[in-house]
Amino acid sequence: MNKELLTNIMTGCSTLLNELNTPSNRNKRGEVYDLIETLSYSYIRKAFDQLSAETGTDFTHDEIGKTLLDKGFHPNVAKFVQMLIPKLARETRYNNAHHNQEMILNKLKHDFPEANPELQLIEKIGSCLLELLNDKINIIEILFENSSQKLLNDLYHHSIVFNSCNRVIAKSIEAYMSSRRNSKPLTILEIGAGTGATTAAVLPEIPSNSKYMFTDISSFFFTEAKNKFSEFTCVDYLPFNAELSCVEQGVPQTSIDIVIAANVLHATTDISKTLDNAKELLNEGGILIILETTQQLYYIDLMVGLLDGWTKFSDHSIRPSYPLLDENTWLKLLNENGLHGTSLFSQLTPGDILKYHSVFIAINQTG
């Protein structure tokens, strides 16, 4: 049954995946995100060079994180630098990018307006990265400028990559429903729903008698979400911590058909424990849908690398030095936790930026 359901979901998503994988779409994404990566590298390289000169610190040695901690830098900054130094040391493609920063920025602005969701964040963070590293300003002040969610809304709702991923998630739920043998109303719980980008893609595709639980670790996002989704009476809003048992939080075990976790599971202390908690929610044959970045990318590091969640991990046997896992490790972990999984992006062309932002579907094998 597990294999049949996964096959049905893959088949149901095939038309959309084929559309995303056309040469014209791949080439456009490739051109846009190569420039985005180049620009992000240039901001990081410039800020690190400036900080190295200011502090008289060698940014090439292996213990740079400890050195910065000893000098009184914020732990998030020390970890951020430590995580990037190995990648920077191996870099050969973008080495001269910081000399062309203004040219790359202007090209993205003028030639690729579709890159604006990433670009506005990259420019804002990159232009004051040195101040962020020196703890003169906080990343939250930029991400939620004037208490607004607009920058993150634009990123997760409208960027080429995340918009594509959310369309695939919605299509996978549509395919799941067509294969579902249970006539009871559909129950969905979204972990870390945040700005509601994935929610917005899914809600129009599900029956009106469904139950959709929009959750986040705090109620910060709820007011805006309630306004945004006011026409959908099936939505409930509740605080939910993926690192705790659902029973402790008033959600019964095995009560959910679909658990969605988009860009959130990496921001937990122990990924295996978090998967156990997600599995605890699912009924037998229920599915877990995960969206995660699966490769270290400069633009992702720049946009979210100074957030507390980025450096929260302590499961060093699984994640020795970086919060993200590759596709194969995710599939191995899902299987070890009793979740039979596949990556919907496994057949995409190698090197495509979408291959680095995987959507996983995993079926609860034991209930």
ROKE-672405 format. One record per residue (C-alpha): residue number from 1; residue in three letters; chain; x, z, y. Coordinates in pm, whole numbers, plus 50000, padded with zeros to 5 digits. Layout:
% residues N
<NUM, ALA, A, <X, Z, Y>>
...
//
This chain:
% residues 367
<1, MET, A, <50000, 50000, 50000>>
<2, ASN, A, <50285, 50088, 50240>>
<3, LYS, A, <50454, 49754, 50188>>
<4, GLU, A, <50126, 49565, 50221>>
<5, LEU, A, <50039, 49743, 50547>>
<6, LEU, A, <50382, 49678, 50697>>
<7, THR, A, <50356, 49312, 50595>>
<8, ASN, A, <50012, 49287, 50758>>
<9, ILE, A, <50140, 49442, 51079>>
<10, MET, A, <50442, 49209, 51085>>
<11, THR, A, <50214, 48911, 51025>>
<12, GLY, A, <49977, 49026, 51299>>
<13, CYS, A, <50266, 49045, 51545>>
<14, SER, A, <50433, 48720, 51438>>
<15, THR, A, <50275, 48490, 51699>>
<16, LEU, A, <50378, 48718, 51986>>
<17, LEU, A, <50725, 48773, 51839>>
<18, ASN, A, <50772, 48397, 51798>>
<19, GLU, A, <50669, 48349, 52161>>
<20, LEU, A, <50920, 48610, 52277>>
<21, ASN, A, <51188, 48449, 52061>>
<22, THR, A, <51160, 48094, 52200>>
<23, PRO, A, <51488, 47956, 52336>>
<24, SER, A, <51353, 47940, 52692>>
<25, ASN, A, <51248, 48307, 52688>>
<26, ARG, A, <51572, 48416, 52523>>
<27, ASN, A, <51784, 48223, 52768>>
<28, LYS, A, <51597, 48363, 53070>>
<29, ARG, A, <51634, 48719, 52943>>
<30, GLY, A, <51999, 48655, 52865>>
<31, GLU, A, <52076, 48531, 53215>>
<32, VAL, A, <51885, 48809, 53389>>
<33, TYR, A, <52018, 49097, 53182>>
<34, ASP, A, <52376, 48974, 53183>>
<35, LEU, A, <52365, 48997, 53562>>
<36, ILE, A, <52194, 49337, 53543>>
<37, GLU, A, <52463, 49465, 53306>>
<38, THR, A, <52738, 49322, 53524>>
<39, LEU, A, <52597, 49485, 53837>>
<40, SER, A, <52549, 49819, 53662>>
<41, TYR, A, <52906, 49811, 53532>>
<42, SER, A, <53034, 49741, 53883>>
<43, TYR, A, <52855, 50045, 54029>>
<44, ILE, A, <52979, 50272, 53750>>
<45, ARG, A, <53337, 50144, 53763>>
<46, LYS, A, <53354, 50178, 54142>>
<47, ALA, A, <53215, 50534, 54144>>
<48, PHE, A, <53445, 50645, 53862>>
<49, ASP, A, <53749, 50499, 54039>>
<50, GLN, A, <53650, 50677, 54361>>
<51, LEU, A, <53593, 51008, 54186>>
<52, SER, A, <53924, 50976, 54001>>
<53, ALA, A, <54104, 50924, 54332>>
<54, GLU, A, <53918, 51209, 54504>>
<55, THR, A, <53991, 51462, 54230>>
<56, GLY, A, <54330, 51338, 54118>>
<57, THR, A, <54191, 51315, 53766>>
<58, ASP, A, <54290, 51065, 53499>>
<59, PHE, A, <53961, 50909, 53388>>
<60, THR, A, <54117, 50742, 53085>>
<61, HIS, A, <54202, 51045, 52872>>
<62, ASP, A, <53987, 51165, 52584>>
<63, GLU, A, <53902, 51509, 52726>>
<64, ILE, A, <53776, 51393, 53066>>
<65, GLY, A, <53444, 51573, 53017>>
<66, LYS, A, <53613, 51909, 52961>>
<67, THR, A, <53844, 51846, 53256>>
<68, LEU, A, <53549, 51784, 53488>>
<69, LEU, A, <53373, 52097, 53360>>
<70, ASP, A, <53688, 52298, 53431>>
<71, LYS, A, <53685, 52155, 53784>>
<72, GLY, A, <53331, 52282, 53837>>
<73, PHE, A, <53132, 51960, 53791>>
<74, HIS, A, <52774, 51977, 53665>>
<75, PRO, A, <52756, 51963, 53282>>
<76, ASN, A, <52533, 51652, 53297>>
<77, VAL, A, <52797, 51476, 53507>>
<78, ALA, A, <53078, 51575, 53270>>
<79, LYS, A, <52879, 51448, 52970>>
<80, PHE, A, <52776, 51130, 53152>>
<81, VAL, A, <53139, 51045, 53229>>
<82, GLN, A, <53257, 51139, 52880>>
<83, MET, A, <52996, 50914, 52716>>
<84, LEU, A, <53088, 50613, 52929>>
<85, ILE, A, <53467, 50630, 52921>>
<86, PRO, A, <53507, 50489, 52564>>
<87, LYS, A, <53285, 50191, 52647>>
<88, LEU, A, <53465, 50129, 52976>>
<89, ALA, A, <53799, 50146, 52798>>
<90, ARG, A, <53691, 49869, 52559>>
<91, GLU, A, <53540, 49654, 52832>>
<92, THR, A, <53684, 49306, 52881>>
<93, ARG, A, <53384, 49100, 52989>>
<94, TYR, A, <53299, 49263, 53323>>
<95, ASN, A, <53639, 49384, 53439>>
<96, ASN, A, <53631, 49200, 53772>>
<97, ALA, A, <53262, 49254, 53840>>
<98, HIS, A, <53312, 49519, 54110>>
<99, HIS, A, <53479, 49256, 54327>>
<100, ASN, A, <53163, 49042, 54314>>
<101, GLN, A, <52904, 49319, 54345>>
<102, GLU, A, <52734, 49189, 54660>>
<103, MET, A, <52718, 48835, 54525>>
<104, ILE, A, <52558, 48950, 54197>>
<105, LEU, A, <52310, 49170, 54384>>
<106, ASN, A, <52203, 48883, 54609>>
<107, LYS, A, <52171, 48641, 54317>>
<108, LEU, A, <51940, 48879, 54134>>
<109, LYS, A, <51730, 48936, 54445>>
<110, HIS, A, <51694, 48570, 54537>>
<111, ASP, A, <51697, 48387, 54203>>
<112, PHE, A, <51533, 48637, 53966>>
<113, PRO, A, <51243, 48829, 54124>>
<114, GLU, A, <51134, 48930, 53774>>
<115, ALA, A, <51442, 49155, 53765>>
<116, ASN, A, <51314, 49365, 54056>>
<117, PRO, A, <51184, 49659, 53845>>
<118, GLU, A, <51536, 49727, 53717>>
<119, LEU, A, <51715, 49608, 54029>>
<120, GLN, A, <51547, 49846, 54272>>
<121, LEU, A, <51647, 50143, 54054>>
<122, ILE, A, <51997, 50017, 53985>>
<123, GLU, A, <52065, 49953, 54354>>
<124, LYS, A, <51928, 50291, 54464>>
<125, ILE, A, <52119, 50488, 54200>>
<126, GLY, A, <52433, 50274, 54205>>
<127, SER, A, <52475, 50287, 54583>>
<128, CYS, A, <52483, 50669, 54579>>
<129, LEU, A, <52636, 50725, 54235>>
<130, LEU, A, <52942, 50898, 54381>>
<131, GLU, A, <52716, 51146, 54560>>
<132, LEU, A, <52523, 51200, 54236>>
<133, LEU, A, <52846, 51266, 54045>>
<134, ASN, A, <52952, 51515, 54315>>
<135, ASP, A, <52612, 51688, 54283>>
<136, LYS, A, <52530, 51624, 54649>>
<137, ILE, A, <52197, 51476, 54548>>
<138, ASN, A, <51991, 51499, 54229>>
<139, ILE, A, <51880, 51203, 54020>>
<140, ILE, A, <51520, 51334, 54032>>
<141, GLU, A, <51520, 51286, 54410>>
<142, ILE, A, <51580, 50915, 54355>>
<143, LEU, A, <51356, 50855, 54054>>
<144, PHE, A, <51064, 51033, 54222>>
<145, GLU, A, <51137, 50951, 54584>>
<146, ASN, A, <50877, 51117, 54811>>
<147, SER, A, <50710, 51255, 54495>>
<148, SER, A, <50616, 50900, 54397>>
<149, GLN, A, <50626, 50756, 54046>>
<150, LYS, A, <50648, 50398, 54178>>
<151, LEU, A, <51006, 50324, 54072>>
<152, LEU, A, <50949, 50436, 53713>>
<153, ASN, A, <50604, 50281, 53708>>
<154, ASP, A, <50753, 49945, 53802>>
<155, LEU, A, <51030, 49979, 53545>>
<156, TYR, A, <50820, 50070, 53242>>
<157, HIS, A, <50513, 49864, 53331>>
<158, HIS, A, <50665, 49545, 53468>>
<159, SER, A, <51026, 49493, 53356>>
<160, ILE, A, <51080, 49197, 53125>>
<161, VAL, A, <51202, 49410, 52836>>
<162, PHE, A, <50963, 49706, 52850>>
<163, ASN, A, <50660, 49489, 52923>>
<164, SER, A, <50745, 49280, 52615>>
<165, CYS, A, <50793, 49590, 52401>>
<166, ASN, A, <50460, 49737, 52511>>
<167, ARG, A, <50282, 49411, 52430>>
<168, VAL, A, <50430, 49425, 52080>>
<169, ILE, A, <50320, 49787, 52036>>
<170, ALA, A, <49964, 49696, 52138>>
<171, LYS, A, <49964, 49399, 51901>>
<172, SER, A, <50092, 49615, 51614>>
<173, ILE, A, <49802, 49858, 51666>>
<174, GLU, A, <49558, 49567, 51665>>
<175, ALA, A, <49708, 49450, 51334>>
<176, TYR, A, <49692, 49805, 51193>>
<177, MET, A, <49324, 49831, 51281>>
<178, SER, A, <49244, 49504, 51105>>
<179, SER, A, <49407, 49641, 50786>>
<180, ARG, A, <49257, 49988, 50812>>
<181, ARG, A, <49014, 50083, 50536>>
<182, ASN, A, <48895, 50405, 50698>>
<183, SER, A, <48573, 50367, 50900>>
<184, LYS, A, <48623, 50690, 51096>>
<185, PRO, A, <48701, 50662, 51471>>
<186, LEU, A, <49067, 50588, 51537>>
<187, THR, A, <49283, 50881, 51655>>
<188, ILE, A, <49603, 50818, 51852>>
<189, LEU, A, <49849, 51066, 52000>>
<190, GLU, A, <50115, 50939, 52238>>
<191, ILE, A, <50422, 51162, 52273>>
<192, GLY, A, <50588, 51164, 52615>>
<193, ALA, A, <50340, 50918, 52765>>
<194, GLY, A, <50496, 50960, 53111>>
<195, THR, A, <50395, 50686, 53352>>
<196, GLY, A, <50146, 50546, 53102>>
<197, ALA, A, <50304, 50202, 53059>>
<198, THR, A, <50249, 50194, 52683>>
<199, THR, A, <49909, 50357, 52725>>
<200, ALA, A, <49803, 50080, 52962>>
<201, ALA, A, <49892, 49817, 52703>>
<202, VAL, A, <49714, 49995, 52416>>
<203, LEU, A, <49388, 50128, 52563>>
<204, PRO, A, <49220, 49788, 52620>>
<205, GLU, A, <49284, 49696, 52254>>
<206, ILE, A, <49122, 49994, 52080>>
<207, PRO, A, <48752, 50070, 52013>>
<208, SER, A, <48570, 50275, 52276>>
<209, ASN, A, <48489, 50546, 52020>>
<210, SER, A, <48858, 50611, 51954>>
<211, LYS, A, <49030, 50935, 52053>>
<212, TYR, A, <49348, 50887, 52253>>
<213, MET, A, <49564, 51189, 52334>>
<214, PHE, A, <49787, 51123, 52633>>
<215, THR, A, <50056, 51391, 52608>>
<216, ASP, A, <50373, 51484, 52786>>
<217, ILE, A, <50595, 51790, 52785>>
<218, SER, A, <50442, 51896, 53119>>
<219, SER, A, <50131, 51802, 53315>>
<220, PHE, A, <50335, 51635, 53593>>
<221, PHE, A, <50214, 51283, 53505>>
<222, PHE, A, <49852, 51374, 53431>>
<223, THR, A, <49694, 51344, 53776>>
<224, GLU, A, <49811, 50988, 53827>>
<225, ALA, A, <49729, 50898, 53466>>
<226, LYS, A, <49375, 51031, 53500>>
<227, ASN, A, <49320, 50809, 53803>>
<228, LYS, A, <49481, 50510, 53635>>
<229, PHE, A, <49277, 50541, 53313>>
<230, SER, A, <48953, 50680, 53454>>
<231, GLU, A, <48746, 50399, 53298>>
<232, PHE, A, <48859, 50498, 52947>>
<233, THR, A, <48648, 50796, 52842>>
<234, CYS, A, <48829, 50826, 52510>>
<235, VAL, A, <49144, 50971, 52669>>
<236, ASP, A, <49231, 51342, 52660>>
<237, TYR, A, <49532, 51483, 52846>>
<238, LEU, A, <49736, 51769, 52706>>
<239, PRO, A, <50086, 51914, 52727>>
<240, PHE, A, <50277, 51855, 52405>>
<241, ASN, A, <50636, 51924, 52305>>
<242, ALA, A, <50765, 51698, 52027>>
<243, GLU, A, <51024, 51960, 51933>>
<244, LEU, A, <50755, 52208, 51829>>
<245, SER, A, <50509, 52204, 51541>>
<246, CYS, A, <50173, 52051, 51631>>
<247, VAL, A, <49998, 52360, 51488>>
<248, GLU, A, <50162, 52577, 51754>>
<249, GLN, A, <50010, 52344, 52016>>
<250, GLY, A, <49653, 52329, 51894>>
<251, VAL, A, <49669, 51990, 51722>>
<252, PRO, A, <49579, 52008, 51350>>
<253, GLN, A, <49817, 51876, 51088>>
<254, THR, A, <49741, 51535, 50932>>
<255, SER, A, <49477, 51467, 51199>>
<256, ILE, A, <49622, 51154, 51363>>
<257, ASP, A, <49612, 50788, 51256>>
<258, ILE, A, <49877, 50662, 51499>>
<259, VAL, A, <50155, 50850, 51678>>
<260, ILE, A, <50328, 50655, 51956>>
<261, ALA, A, <50667, 50759, 52094>>
<262, ALA, A, <50806, 50515, 52351>>
<263, ASN, A, <51149, 50589, 52500>>
<264, VAL, A, <51120, 50960, 52431>>
<265, LEU, A, <51252, 51073, 52091>>
<266, HIS, A, <51619, 51039, 52193>>
<267, ALA, A, <51556, 51310, 52456>>
<268, THR, A, <51524, 51584, 52195>>
<269, THR, A, <51773, 51830, 52052>>
<270, ASP, A, <51741, 51742, 51682>>
<271, ILE, A, <51606, 51396, 51599>>
<272, SER, A, <51535, 51476, 51232>>
<273, LYS, A, <51335, 51785, 51323>>
<274, THR, A, <51145, 51583, 51583>>
<275, LEU, A, <51059, 51321, 51320>>
<276, ASP, A, <50936, 51598, 51090>>
<277, ASN, A, <50709, 51720, 51368>>
<278, ALA, A, <50576, 51369, 51428>>
<279, LYS, A, <50514, 51321, 51056>>
<280, GLU, A, <50325, 51651, 51046>>
<281, LEU, A, <50066, 51495, 51279>>
<282, LEU, A, <49996, 51191, 51063>>
<283, ASN, A, <49730, 51157, 50798>>
<284, GLU, A, <49818, 50981, 50474>>
<285, GLY, A, <49887, 50616, 50556>>
<286, GLY, A, <49907, 50695, 50927>>
<287, ILE, A, <50177, 50520, 51129>>
<288, LEU, A, <50446, 50626, 51372>>
<289, ILE, A, <50536, 50366, 51635>>
<290, ILE, A, <50872, 50419, 51803>>
<291, LEU, A, <51027, 50230, 52093>>
<292, GLU, A, <51394, 50312, 52149>>
<293, THR, A, <51698, 50149, 52299>>
<294, THR, A, <51941, 50098, 52011>>
<295, GLN, A, <52266, 50003, 52183>>
<296, GLN, A, <52464, 50151, 52469>>
<297, LEU, A, <52391, 49946, 52782>>
<298, TYR, A, <52535, 50005, 53128>>
<299, TYR, A, <52204, 49959, 53305>>
<300, ILE, A, <52028, 50217, 53085>>
<301, ASP, A, <52314, 50465, 53132>>
<302, LEU, A, <52302, 50415, 53507>>
<303, MET, A, <51924, 50456, 53537>>
<304, VAL, A, <51872, 50760, 53313>>
<305, GLY, A, <52214, 50887, 53207>>
<306, LEU, A, <52215, 51181, 53449>>
<307, LEU, A, <51877, 51317, 53336>>
<308, ASP, A, <51872, 51641, 53137>>
<309, GLY, A, <51712, 51472, 52836>>
<310, TRP, A, <51993, 51219, 52804>>
<311, THR, A, <52248, 51485, 52716>>
<312, LYS, A, <52016, 51728, 52536>>
<313, PHE, A, <52108, 51627, 52179>>
<314, SER, A, <52291, 51877, 51959>>
<315, ASP, A, <52251, 51704, 51618>>
<316, HIS, A, <52612, 51592, 51622>>
<317, SER, A, <52618, 51500, 51253>>
<318, ILE, A, <52373, 51221, 51344>>
<319, ARG, A, <52460, 51164, 51709>>
<320, PRO, A, <52826, 51265, 51751>>
<321, SER, A, <52871, 51168, 52115>>
<322, TYR, A, <52579, 50956, 52241>>
<323, PRO, A, <52199, 51005, 52245>>
<324, LEU, A, <52094, 50662, 52116>>
<325, LEU, A, <52092, 50545, 51754>>
<326, ASP, A, <52134, 50192, 51624>>
<327, GLU, A, <51857, 50015, 51433>>
<328, ASN, A, <51997, 50083, 51084>>
<329, THR, A, <52042, 50454, 51153>>
<330, TRP, A, <51683, 50481, 51274>>
<331, LEU, A, <51555, 50315, 50957>>
<332, LYS, A, <51768, 50545, 50741>>
<333, LEU, A, <51641, 50855, 50922>>
<334, LEU, A, <51279, 50745, 50898>>
<335, ASN, A, <51313, 50696, 50523>>
<336, GLU, A, <51487, 51032, 50479>>
<337, ASN, A, <51196, 51196, 50659>>
<338, GLY, A, <50929, 51043, 50435>>
<339, LEU, A, <50841, 50759, 50670>>
<340, HIS, A, <50861, 50407, 50528>>
<341, GLY, A, <50975, 50200, 50824>>
<342, THR, A, <51070, 49860, 50955>>
<343, SER, A, <51186, 49715, 51286>>
<344, LEU, A, <50949, 49458, 51433>>
<345, PHE, A, <51245, 49306, 51618>>
<346, SER, A, <51464, 49262, 51309>>
<347, GLN, A, <51414, 48884, 51305>>
<348, LEU, A, <51492, 48829, 51673>>
<349, THR, A, <51804, 48629, 51752>>
<350, PRO, A, <52125, 48840, 51750>>
<351, GLY, A, <52250, 48910, 52100>>
<352, ASP, A, <51903, 48898, 52254>>
<353, ILE, A, <51851, 49195, 52488>>
<354, LEU, A, <51523, 49268, 52305>>
<355, LYS, A, <51729, 49337, 51990>>
<356, TYR, A, <51869, 49638, 52175>>
<357, HIS, A, <51523, 49783, 52248>>
<358, SER, A, <51370, 49811, 51902>>
<359, VAL, A, <51007, 49874, 51810>>
<360, PHE, A, <50981, 50057, 51477>>
<361, ILE, A, <50670, 50096, 51261>>
<362, ALA, A, <50683, 50375, 51002>>
<363, ILE, A, <50411, 50472, 50754>>
<364, ASN, A, <50356, 50828, 50640>>
<365, GLN, A, <50421, 50810, 50268>>
<366, THR, A, <50295, 51147, 50154>>
<367, GLY, A, <50027, 51260, 50402>>
//
